Amino acid sequence: MAAKAKKREVKIREMRVDDISEVYRLGYRLFHSLEPTTLYRTWDAYEVTTNFNQDPRLSLVAEAPSSRIVGFALGTTYEKESGSWKYGHLLWIGVSPKWQGDHVGAQLCHEMERRMHEDGVRMVFMDAARSNAGALKFFKRMGYGKPESEVWMSKIIQAQPQKKKAAGQKKMGLSKRLRGRRRLPARP
Ligand SMILES: CC(C)(COP(=O)(O)OP(=O)(O)OC[C@H]1O[C@@H](n2cnc3c(N)ncnc32)[C@H](O)[C@@H]1OP(=O)(O)O)[C@@H](O)C(=O)NCCC(=O)NCCS
C-alpha cells in the first residue's frame, strides 16, 4: 500500500499585494501546459489582481518557512436571485511541484471552505479539465463529487463577405429595429 503523504508545515494566509507576482508566476508554471477548462477564464495577471481586489478573504497563499509562496487558492461566492443559497467557487488552486503531495493543497482547500462557510456558503463548486486526472483525484479526495455534464462546443468561424447596401437604404435606428421585430408567441 502506498504511504500516506506527510503534512508539510506551511502558513496559510491571505494574499498580500507583494505576493501577486509570485502567485501569478507559480500559476503560469502550473496552468500554461494544462488544457484550458473554460474559455471565460484563463490564467493571467488580471485574474489574480481581480480576485485579490474583489475577494481578498478568498485569495489565499501557502507560505513556506523560507517565506516563499508554495501554493495559492483563489475563490469567490455567488448568490442567485431566485434562491436563498449562497454558493462558493474554488476558481484556482495550485501547489509548487516540489511541494505537491504533502497536503499543502488540502490545507488551502480546507481553509477556503472554512472561510466560505463562515461567509454563509452552503455549496462549493470547482471545475477542472477532464484530462487533468491529478486534480480530479485531489478534488474527489477533498470530498467533491457529482460532476455535472455540461458540454462545451466550439467552431472556428471565418469572416463573411459583407453584403453591399442597396442604393437609398438607410441605417435603421434602434427603435425602428425593435418595432420591426417579430413578437415572441405567448408562453402557454
Ligand atoms: C491539484 C493540486 C492543487 C493538489 O495539491 P497537493 O498539495 O499536491 O495535494 P495534497 O497533498 O494536499 O493531496 C490531498 C489528498 O489528495 C490526494 N491527491 C492529490 N493529488 C493527487 C493525484 N495526482 N493523484 C492521486 N491522489 C492525489 C493525496 O494523495 C491526498 O490524499 P490523502 O489525504 O489520502 O493523503 C496540485 O497537484 C496542483 O497544483 N496541480 C496543478 C494545478 C491544478 O491542476 N490545479 C487544479 C485546477 S485549478
The ligand as an SDF file (V2000), in Angstrom:
LIG
                    3D

 48 50  0  0  0  0  0  0  0  0999 V2000
   -4.1820   19.6200   -7.5150 C   0  0  0  0  0  0  0  0  0  0  0  0
   -3.1350   20.1510   -6.5250 C   0  0  0  0  0  0  0  0  0  0  0  0
   -3.5130   21.5650   -6.0810 C   0  0  0  0  0  0  0  0  0  0  0  0
   -3.1210   19.2040   -5.2940 C   0  0  0  0  0  0  0  0  0  0  0  0
   -2.2670   19.7500   -4.3170 O   0  0  0  0  0  0  0  0  0  0  0  0
   -1.3330   18.8240   -3.4170 P   0  0  0  0  0  0  0  0  0  0  0  0
   -0.7370   19.6510   -2.3640 O   0  0  0  0  0  0  0  0  0  0  0  0
   -0.4040   18.0800   -4.3030 O   0  0  0  0  0  0  0  0  0  0  0  0
   -2.3860   17.7800   -2.8200 O   0  0  0  0  0  0  0  0  0  0  0  0
   -2.3830   17.1750   -1.3370 P   0  0  0  0  0  0  0  0  0  0  0  0
   -1.0220   16.6750   -0.9980 O   0  0  0  0  0  0  0  0  0  0  0  0
   -2.9500   18.1740   -0.3950 O   0  0  0  0  0  0  0  0  0  0  0  0
   -3.3800   15.9590   -1.5110 O   0  0  0  0  0  0  0  0  0  0  0  0
   -4.5460   15.7670   -0.7030 C   0  0  0  0  0  0  0  0  0  0  0  0
   -5.0620   14.3590   -0.9660 C   0  0  0  0  0  0  0  0  0  0  0  0
   -5.3580   14.2170   -2.3740 O   0  0  0  0  0  0  0  0  0  0  0  0
   -4.5750   13.1770   -2.9420 C   0  0  0  0  0  0  0  0  0  0  0  0
   -4.0220   13.5920   -4.2320 N   0  0  0  0  0  0  0  0  0  0  0  0
   -3.5140   14.7950   -4.5800 C   0  0  0  0  0  0  0  0  0  0  0  0
   -3.0660   14.7790   -5.8430 N   0  0  0  0  0  0  0  0  0  0  0  0
   -3.2770   13.5200   -6.2870 C   0  0  0  0  0  0  0  0  0  0  0  0
   -3.0110   12.8670   -7.5220 C   0  0  0  0  0  0  0  0  0  0  0  0
   -2.4180   13.4950   -8.5490 N   0  0  0  0  0  0  0  0  0  0  0  0
   -3.3560   11.5740   -7.6490 N   0  0  0  0  0  0  0  0  0  0  0  0
   -3.9620   10.8910   -6.6240 C   0  0  0  0  0  0  0  0  0  0  0  0
   -4.2370   11.4710   -5.4150 N   0  0  0  0  0  0  0  0  0  0  0  0
   -3.8910   12.7600   -5.2680 C   0  0  0  0  0  0  0  0  0  0  0  0
   -3.3940   12.9800   -1.9820 C   0  0  0  0  0  0  0  0  0  0  0  0
   -2.8800   11.6700   -2.0550 O   0  0  0  0  0  0  0  0  0  0  0  0
   -4.0160   13.2870   -0.6410 C   0  0  0  0  0  0  0  0  0  0  0  0
   -4.7130   12.1480   -0.1810 O   0  0  0  0  0  0  0  0  0  0  0  0
   -4.5250   11.5970    1.3550 P   0  0  0  0  0  0  0  0  0  0  0  0
   -5.2030   12.6310    2.2080 O   0  0  0  0  0  0  0  0  0  0  0  0
   -5.2270   10.2970    1.3300 O   0  0  0  0  0  0  0  0  0  0  0  0
   -3.0620   11.5350    1.6140 O   0  0  0  0  0  0  0  0  0  0  0  0
   -1.7030   20.1310   -7.1560 C   0  0  0  0  0  0  0  0  0  0  0  0
   -1.4270   18.8430   -7.6200 O   0  0  0  0  0  0  0  0  0  0  0  0
   -1.5140   21.1300   -8.2880 C   0  0  0  0  0  0  0  0  0  0  0  0
   -1.1010   22.2660   -8.0690 O   0  0  0  0  0  0  0  0  0  0  0  0
   -1.7840   20.7080   -9.5440 N   0  0  0  0  0  0  0  0  0  0  0  0
   -1.5780   21.5760  -10.7300 C   0  0  0  0  0  0  0  0  0  0  0  0
   -2.5870   22.6970  -10.8090 C   0  0  0  0  0  0  0  0  0  0  0  0
   -4.0050   22.1680  -10.9700 C   0  0  0  0  0  0  0  0  0  0  0  0
   -4.2790   21.2870  -11.7560 O   0  0  0  0  0  0  0  0  0  0  0  0
   -4.9500   22.7640  -10.1980 N   0  0  0  0  0  0  0  0  0  0  0  0
   -6.3530   22.3440  -10.1820 C   0  0  0  0  0  0  0  0  0  0  0  0
   -7.2030   23.0470  -11.1870 C   0  0  0  0  0  0  0  0  0  0  0  0
   -7.4150   24.7720  -10.8180 S   0  0  0  0  0  0  0  0  0  0  0  0
  1  2  1  0
  2  3  1  0
  2  4  1  0
  2 36  1  0
  4  5  1  0
  5  6  1  0
  6  7  2  0
  6  8  1  0
  6  9  1  0
  9 10  1  0
 10 11  2  0
 10 12  1  0
 10 13  1  0
 13 14  1  0
 14 15  1  0
 15 16  1  0
 15 30  1  0
 16 17  1  0
 17 18  1  0
 17 28  1  0
 18 19  1  0
 18 27  1  0
 19 20  2  0
 20 21  1  0
 21 22  1  0
 21 27  2  0
 22 23  1  0
 22 24  2  0
 24 25  1  0
 25 26  2  0
 26 27  1  0
 28 29  1  0
 28 30  1  0
 30 31  1  0
 31 32  1  0
 32 33  2  0
 32 34  1  0
 32 35  1  0
 36 37  1  0
 36 38  1  0
 38 39  2  0
 38 40  1  0
 40 41  1  0
 41 42  1  0
 42 43  1  0
 43 44  2  0
 43 45  1  0
 45 46  1  0
 46 47  1  0
 47 48  1  0
M  END
$$$$
